[in-house]
Amino acid sequence: MKISIAVLVLFAAAAVAGVAQPQFARSAAPAPTTTKTITVTGAGSVETVPDRATFSFTVTALAETAKAALAKNEAAAGAVVAALKGAKVQTTGLGVDPRFDEKGTTIVGYTASTTVSADAPLAQMGGLIDAAVAAGADGVSGPSFSRSDQDALYKQALKDAVVDAHAKAAALADAGGVSLGDVQTIAEGSSVSSPVPVAMASDAKIEPGTQTISASVTVTYAAG
């Protein structure tokens, strides 16, 4: 009889402990929730007129030895660089190659060449081309157009792309019968500058046309 009473007391104590500490009691696992989202790609662009241009100028020199050809070429290139005063000038190519006789077996001399690029405001570029050619440049290529405020214009295109993305997401939410929530993620796409038409007259007048700076974004919105 005493043993039975002791066992009942132990069971009662265990029951009280389970009530007092609910963390030890088993509970059902919460049901998994599914997050609804809408992902869209937005595009934006800004049309502008370029105000800067970059041209490349090549100078060549001939001599019997490589050393002499390089020396003559260095002097000629220096004259061209001096004529490009006011532009951002950078050497983009330098080389020396042998010249062979008609049979292609004997070296008869060497040709050295230097290529420099010049970036300047568009209004100055015509005069710079004329000056570089007069100074001895025997090769001209270009132009490559740009804007002084290209970064600011690209940021404006990004903002337009976000507005476009929101409009698309709102249309999808309305069509799907859900409400459009907050932005969850946003990622920048690639930037694009469209080619521009070019016209060059005999006096090196340059017509830049227009340039389109484009941007894209991918945005994910919550949906309810």
Secondary structure as GFF3:
##gff-version 3
##sequence-region A 1 224
A	DSSP	alpha_helix	2	20	.	.	.	ID=ss1
A	DSSP	three_ten_helix	22	24	.	.	.	ID=ss2
A	DSSP	beta_strand	37	48	.	.	.	ID=ss3
A	DSSP	beta_strand	52	63	.	.	.	ID=ss4
A	DSSP	alpha_helix	66	83	.	.	.	ID=ss5
A	DSSP	beta_strand	88	100	.	.	.	ID=ss6
A	DSSP	beta_strand	107	121	.	.	.	ID=ss7
A	DSSP	alpha_helix	122	134	.	.	.	ID=ss8
A	DSSP	beta_strand	139	146	.	.	.	ID=ss9
A	DSSP	alpha_helix	150	176	.	.	.	ID=ss10
A	DSSP	beta_strand	180	188	.	.	.	ID=ss11
A	DSSP	beta_strand	192	193	.	.	.	ID=ss12
A	DSSP	beta_strand	199	200	.	.	.	ID=ss13
A	DSSP	beta_strand	206	207	.	.	.	ID=ss14
A	DSSP	beta_strand	211	223	.	.	.	ID=ss15
###
